[in-house]
Amino acid sequence: MVLPHVRFPRILLMVPVFGLLGGCNAVLLSPSGDVALQQRDLILASTALMLLIVIPVLITTVVFAWRYRASNTTAPYDPEWHHSTQLEVLIWTAPLLIIIALGALTWISTHVLDPFRAIERVGPGRPVAAGVKPLTVEVVALDWKWLFFYPDLGIATVNELAAPVDVPIQFKITSGTVMNSFFVPALAGQIYAMAGMETKLSAVINKTGDYDGFSANYSGAGFSHMNFKFHGLTQQDFDTWVAKAKKDGKPLDQAGFHELEKPTEAEPVHYYKSVSPGLYDSILNMCAEPGAMCATEMMHIDANGGGGKESEANLERLQSDKHKVREGNESPGATFPASGRAAHGDEQPQGMKARPNAGEANAQKTEPGTKQGDAMPGMPGMKKDSPAPAQLNN
């Protein structure tokens, strides 16, 4: 017996696909933080404005194709037609109005949602209360894990982040390795993390829950496991979480950080109950390694006119070869205070007079109107008339 051939509509083949899509979590369209909510609204508004052009074009394409099909002999045919003022006005005016609207929307949103700008509200119609201090979190991307410092609380965590609801959060983001991207879709948009640089992100979480965070920029073999959990907690639960970190954690010092920064995959969550002072700043300035020159120190030398030809030895100090330093092969150009030891320029052969360093040479070149002792911008504790760190003078 031969069964009759049955033809199924091709649309039925799409049914299993729709079933798979039903399991997707559209977190970008249903965020839990006010910043992400405003970004969602911006996406929807921009899409709606563009659809004002796209939809009419698609409809008229079908209408024109149907009306002027070869089998329709009643449609007018004018082979000499080449211009219509009314049609030209319609074609150019509508897109121009859309572009103006998109430009205005983008300009306003770019300033309101500037990640470096402190947020002014925790939700629609709910401004940030006067006197509320944001929760500061310092983020460091490593291979292949995330390190979070809570400087105001004195703790640090690996691959786990938490914050109380309706409290502004100020993220300071850098990388101890290659470029990464910090992204918690339910909280706010992605922000890049780059070695030697600090980016920022202001955000707030409005609902309690556990949310996914990850790196949105490929960074090597362990990238797939570079994930963490972000916990939105009540203030009471957040205090309990902090107490747990202080109870279960261990101290994080420079030696512990060197061990932590070694590449690992699927790193488990762990806590640190205390952090060595200045550790995040040394990571940011690329001088967490013993004997490495900090970026701020290099800028201080440059701001004082450079260290002269003797500073060539510092080139190796600026090359981030951590393995070489760990093996004890340090360049003779290390300077104080980055190295933690006295500057080599202070070690003069007997009977030989030290040459003036760059800071002393430039001390007489102070611009008119500039007072000696003025602080260097972005360099706490450094003065314009202070000498550059002593260099290798031999």
QUITA-V641478 format. One record per residue. N is the residue number from 0. RES is the residue in one small letter. PHI is phi as a letter, one per 20 degrees, with the letter a starting at -180 (999 if undefined). OMEGA is omega in whole degrees, 0 to 359 (none if undefined). Layout:
n	res	phi	omega
N	RES	PHI	OMEGA
N	RES	PHI	OMEGA
//
This chain:
n	res	phi	omega
0	m	999	181
1	v	e	179
2	l	f	179
3	p	f	179
4	h	f	181
5	v	d	179
6	r	d	178
7	f	e	175
8	p	g	182
9	r	f	181
10	i	f	180
11	l	f	178
12	l	f	181
13	m	e	183
14	v	g	178
15	p	f	179
16	v	f	178
17	f	f	177
18	g	f	177
19	l	f	180
20	l	f	179
21	g	f	179
22	g	e	181
23	c	f	176
24	n	d	183
25	a	e	187
26	v	f	180
27	l	f	180
28	l	e	178
29	s	b	184
30	p	f	181
31	s	d	178
32	g	c	186
33	d	f	179
34	v	f	177
35	a	f	178
36	l	f	178
37	q	f	177
38	q	f	176
39	r	f	180
40	d	f	178
41	l	f	178
42	i	f	181
43	l	f	180
44	a	f	179
45	s	f	179
46	t	f	180
47	a	f	179
48	l	f	180
49	m	f	178
50	l	f	176
51	l	f	176
52	i	e	186
53	v	f	184
54	i	f	177
55	p	g	179
56	v	f	179
57	l	f	180
58	i	f	182
59	t	f	176
60	t	f	179
61	v	f	181
62	v	f	180
63	f	f	180
64	a	f	180
65	w	f	184
66	r	f	185
67	y	d	174
68	r	f	185
69	a	f	184
70	s	e	180
71	n	e	183
72	t	e	181
73	t	e	180
74	a	f	181
75	p	f	181
76	y	c	182
77	d	c	183
78	p	f	181
79	e	e	182
80	w	f	180
81	h	b	183
82	h	b	174
83	s	b	181
84	t	f	180
85	q	f	180
86	l	f	179
87	e	f	178
88	v	f	180
89	l	f	183
90	i	f	185
91	w	e	183
92	t	f	183
93	a	f	178
94	p	f	180
95	l	f	178
96	l	f	179
97	i	f	180
98	i	f	178
99	i	f	180
100	a	f	178
101	l	f	179
102	g	f	179
103	a	f	180
104	l	f	181
105	t	f	182
106	w	f	181
107	i	f	183
108	s	f	179
109	t	f	180
110	h	e	182
111	v	f	184
112	l	d	176
113	d	g	183
114	p	f	179
115	f	e	183
116	r	e	178
117	a	f	182
118	i	f	183
119	e	d	179
120	r	b	176
121	v	d	179
122	g	a	179
123	p	g	180
124	g	m	181
125	r	c	179
126	p	f	177
127	v	f	182
128	a	f	180
129	a	f	177
130	g	n	179
131	v	f	180
132	k	e	179
133	p	f	174
134	l	e	181
135	t	e	177
136	v	c	178
137	e	e	187
138	v	d	177
139	v	c	176
140	a	e	179
141	l	c	176
142	d	e	345
143	w	c	186
144	k	b	180
145	w	d	177
146	l	d	183
147	f	d	175
148	f	d	171
149	y	d	188
150	p	f	181
151	d	f	182
152	l	d	177
153	g	m	181
154	i	c	175
155	a	b	180
156	t	c	175
157	v	c	176
158	n	l	171
159	e	b	183
160	l	c	180
161	a	b	178
162	a	b	176
163	p	f	181
164	v	f	176
165	d	m	175
166	v	d	180
167	p	g	179
168	i	d	176
169	q	d	178
170	f	e	169
171	k	d	195
172	i	c	174
173	t	b	180
174	s	c	175
175	g	e	182
176	t	b	182
177	v	f	182
178	m	f	175
179	n	c	179
180	s	b	181
181	f	e	186
182	f	b	169
183	v	c	188
184	p	g	182
185	a	f	187
186	l	d	183
187	a	a	180
188	g	f	183
189	q	f	178
190	i	c	183
191	y	f	176
192	a	d	185
193	m	c	181
194	a	f	179
195	g	m	181
196	m	c	178
197	e	c	172
198	t	d	183
199	k	c	178
200	l	b	175
201	s	d	184
202	a	b	176
203	v	b	176
204	i	d	186
205	n	d	182
206	k	c	175
207	t	f	180
208	g	q	178
209	d	d	186
210	y	c	181
211	d	e	172
212	g	c	183
213	f	a	173
214	s	e	180
215	a	e	179
216	n	c	183
217	y	g	185
218	s	c	175
219	g	p	190
220	a	f	183
221	g	e	184
222	f	g	184
223	s	f	182
224	h	d	183
225	m	e	183
226	n	c	175
227	f	b	177
228	k	d	174
229	f	d	183
230	h	d	170
231	g	e	188
232	l	c	168
233	t	f	181
234	q	f	180
235	q	f	179
236	d	f	178
237	f	f	177
238	d	f	177
239	t	f	179
240	w	f	178
241	v	f	179
242	a	f	178
243	k	f	179
244	a	f	180
245	k	f	181
246	k	f	186
247	d	e	186
248	g	e	176
249	k	c	180
250	p	f	176
251	l	d	177
252	d	d	183
253	q	f	179
254	a	f	178
255	g	f	178
256	f	f	179
257	h	f	177
258	e	f	182
259	l	f	186
260	e	f	175
261	k	f	184
262	p	g	175
263	t	b	178
264	e	d	179
265	a	l	181
266	e	f	179
267	p	f	178
268	v	f	170
269	h	b	189
270	y	c	174
271	y	c	184
272	k	e	177
273	s	b	183
274	v	c	177
275	s	g	180
276	p	g	176
277	g	m	183
278	l	f	179
279	y	f	180
280	d	f	179
281	s	f	176
282	i	f	180
283	l	f	182
284	n	e	174
285	m	l	179
286	c	c	177
287	a	f	177
288	e	f	177
289	p	g	177
290	g	n	181
291	a	f	178
292	m	e	179
293	c	f	178
294	a	f	179
295	t	f	178
296	e	f	178
297	m	f	179
298	m	f	178
299	h	f	177
300	i	f	180
301	d	f	181
302	a	f	179
303	n	e	175
304	g	n	180
305	g	n	183
306	g	d	180
307	g	m	183
308	k	f	180
309	e	f	184
310	s	f	178
311	e	f	180
312	a	f	180
313	n	f	181
314	l	g	180
315	e	f	179
316	r	f	183
317	l	e	176
318	q	e	188
319	s	f	178
320	d	d	187
321	k	f	182
322	h	f	181
323	k	f	180
324	v	f	181
325	r	f	180
326	e	e	178
327	g	n	180
328	n	e	183
329	e	e	175
330	s	f	179
331	p	f	183
332	g	e	181
333	a	f	182
334	t	c	178
335	f	e	12
336	p	e	185
337	a	g	183
338	s	f	184
339	g	m	179
340	r	c	179
341	a	f	180
342	a	f	179
343	h	f	179
344	g	f	178
345	d	e	183
346	e	e	184
347	q	d	175
348	p	g	182
349	q	f	178
350	g	n	181
351	m	d	182
352	k	e	180
353	a	f	176
354	r	f	178
355	p	f	179
356	n	e	187
357	a	f	182
358	g	f	179
359	e	f	181
360	a	f	183
361	n	e	182
362	a	f	181
363	q	e	184
364	k	d	181
365	t	f	181
366	e	f	178
367	p	g	178
368	g	n	180
369	t	d	181
370	k	e	175
371	q	f	181
372	g	n	177
373	d	f	182
374	a	f	175
375	m	f	180
376	p	f	178
377	g	m	181
378	m	c	182
379	p	g	176
380	g	n	181
381	m	d	182
382	k	d	182
383	k	f	181
384	d	e	179
385	s	f	183
386	p	f	173
387	a	f	177
388	p	g	183
389	a	g	183
390	q	d	178
391	l	f	185
392	n	d	182
393	n	e	none
//
